[in-house]
Amino acid sequence: MANEEKVRQKILDHFKEKGWGIPDVASALTISEQYLRKILNNPGKYPEQITEIIARYKIR
């Protein structure tokens, strides 16, 4: 559970650092803002989507 929270926070920190909001990222991923929030709130349920976001934005 803590690991999922760390991953979520790392992704959100990356977006904040770049100045991107959730709507901007959702639009770039061509998914709804609601679906992106769902993924980020439950990263354990969406491992493929989380992996895709990490790979696409090269989050380390």
C-alpha positions in Angstrom: 0.0 0.0 0.0 2.8 2.4 0.9 4.6 1.6 -2.4 1.4 2.5 -4.4 1.2 5.8 -2.6 4.9 6.5 -3.4 4.3 5.7 -7.1 1.3 8.0 -7.1 3.1 10.8 -5.4 6.1 10.4 -7.7 3.8 10.8 -10.8 2.0 13.8 -9.3 5.2 15.4 -8.4 6.5 15.0 -11.9 3.4 16.6 -13.4 3.6 19.5 -10.9 7.3 20.0 -11.7 6.5 20.3 -15.4 3.5 22.6 -14.7 1.0 20.1 -16.0 -2.5 19.7 -14.4 -4.5 16.5 -14.4 -6.7 17.8 -17.3 -3.6 18.5 -19.4 -2.2 15.1 -18.9 -5.5 13.4 -19.5 -5.9 15.2 -22.7 -2.4 14.3 -23.8 -3.1 10.6 -23.0 -6.5 10.9 -24.8 -8.4 9.6 -21.8 -10.9 11.4 -19.6 -9.9 13.4 -16.6 -12.1 11.2 -14.5 -10.4 8.0 -15.7 -7.0 9.4 -15.0 -8.0 10.4 -11.5 -9.4 6.9 -11.0 -6.0 5.4 -12.1 -4.0 7.7 -9.9 -6.3 7.0 -6.8 -6.0 3.3 -7.2 -2.6 2.5 -8.8 -2.7 -1.1 -7.6 -5.9 -1.8 -9.7 -4.4 -0.3 -12.8 -0.8 -1.5 -13.1 -0.7 -1.5 -16.9 -1.9 2.1 -17.1 0.5 3.2 -14.3 3.4 1.6 -16.2 2.3 3.3 -19.4 2.3 6.7 -17.7 5.7 6.2 -16.1 7.2 5.0 -19.4 5.6 7.7 -21.5 6.7 10.5 -19.3 10.0 8.9 -18.3 9.4 9.2 -14.6 12.2 8.0 -12.5 
